[in-house]
């Protein structure tokens, strides 16, 4: 395949700050590249440099045999660079279809093909951008980039902030796009094991410099290199490797938290679909079902789930400072959980009293809560639990496992109100709601 993109000894940054130092890479037409590195190592800056929104101090950027170092950003997009930034940048006041058509350029990617790639967008074609879930907004942002018919697609952490199930769905779509090989793809992601299997080449940045450039498969097989370059939180505060006994591969406490996450995800997904179907006129409101779902969302996490997580959060703070930003936000959201679910309760009461005229307020409250909760769950799954698995000793996990058993779970035991509530919801719901298996109780 012919060379599509080449960077030669690029130094770039913002203002007087230099972020990228002596970065070189080459990408062929139809090729795929995993761009990896820990937070703050220059991944997003590299994409921004390709799009012309940083200060290029030296080096060359050659795209389709043309040096584009002085070409403005909009001309780069017209030339075939399609960028999907972390912020998604959709038009929230336009419908899904308007978002797609407003940026369309001639080529093989059209509205029908985007809908074929993202069936959810076809279902939501008349909805405003502000009415979409986080996962749907990400799909729309990717669809908009594809409507430009790019030669190369730049994806900046497309899975960030998405619910695990939605992230997997989007990952499969990206895999299909890469496998087709009709355009080159540069995919930024912190979690290497998710994207190395679907890309051919990999580049790792460490403090703005390239420390690895080569085969994705070879990097995936090199566990020591992955840990060295991408394993955040592998040292203690003194900078020395913290001596510890490696925990067993199976950790019951993590499995318990993930099971409870799946239960919450099932309820949130079910609630989202029910509200959507009420809005579309496919369902009459069942206030008993809605109240039961909100009761589960309000009670189970606050009384049973969050105390377990808070125990892990506290111990993790003694092991590393790398996750402080995530932990600060998660702990604040735990403290605000009663207020957050209280807003749902009040919105439901208003809907029950005001009828159809009050539905928009209830709908918006549900969507806002669910969007925030997806981010919360995903942060725990992608950042906190992996860090805890890596840093806690086997003895510490044994103690946590024992505490979790004493604190109980939402599935077993006589008179377990959370299990009873979950069963009531599944019996009332118009579509199946589950967590990958029937609750045991």
DAPEDA-V555565 format. One line per field, one symbol per residue. phi: phi as a letter, one per 20 degrees, with the letter a starting at -180 (. if undefined). burial: I if it has 9 or more other ideal C-beta (glycine too) atoms within 8 Angstrom, else O. A space follows every 50 residues. Layout:
phi = ???
burial = ???
//
This chain:
phi = .ffdcbdcledbacleeedeclecaccegmeccedcqfgmeoffffffff endceeeaoccdclmcfdgdefgffffffpedddfgfmleefedfgffgf ffdfcfqfecgffffffcgffffdgeefgfeefffffffffffffffflf ebddddlfefnefgffffffffffgfffffmebfcddeafeffedffdde dccddclndfdbbrffffffedffffffecefmecefenefffaeffffe cgfffffffffffffffffffffffffffemecefdffffffffffffef ffecefgfffffgffffeebdfdgfffgfffffffegfffffffgfffff ffeemgfefgffgfffffffgffffffffffedfffffgfdefffffgff gffffffnceddnfmffffffffffffeffcgcbcnrfgea
burial = OOIIIIIIIIIIIOOOOIIIIIIIIOIIIOIIIIIIIIOOIIIIIIIIII IIOIOIOOIIIIIOOOOIOOIOOOIIIOIIIIIIIOOIOIOOOIIIIIII IOIIOOOOIIIOIIIOIIOIIOOIIOIIIOOIIIIIIIIIIIIIIIIIII IIIIIIIIIOOIIIOIIOIIIOIIIIIIOOOOIIIIIIIIOIOIIIOIIO IIIIIIOIIIOIOOOIOOIIOOOOIIIOIIIIIOIIOOOOOOOOOOIOOO IIIIIIIIIIIIIIIIIIIIIIIIIOIIOOOOIOOIIOIIIIIIIIIIII IIOIIIIIIIIIIOIIIOIIOOIOOIIOIIIOIIOOIOOIIIIIIOIIOI IOOOOOOIIOIIIOIIIOIIIIIIIIIIIIIOIIIOIIIIIIOIOIIOOI IOIIOOOOIIIOOOOIOIIIIIIIIIOIIOOOIOIOOOIOO
//
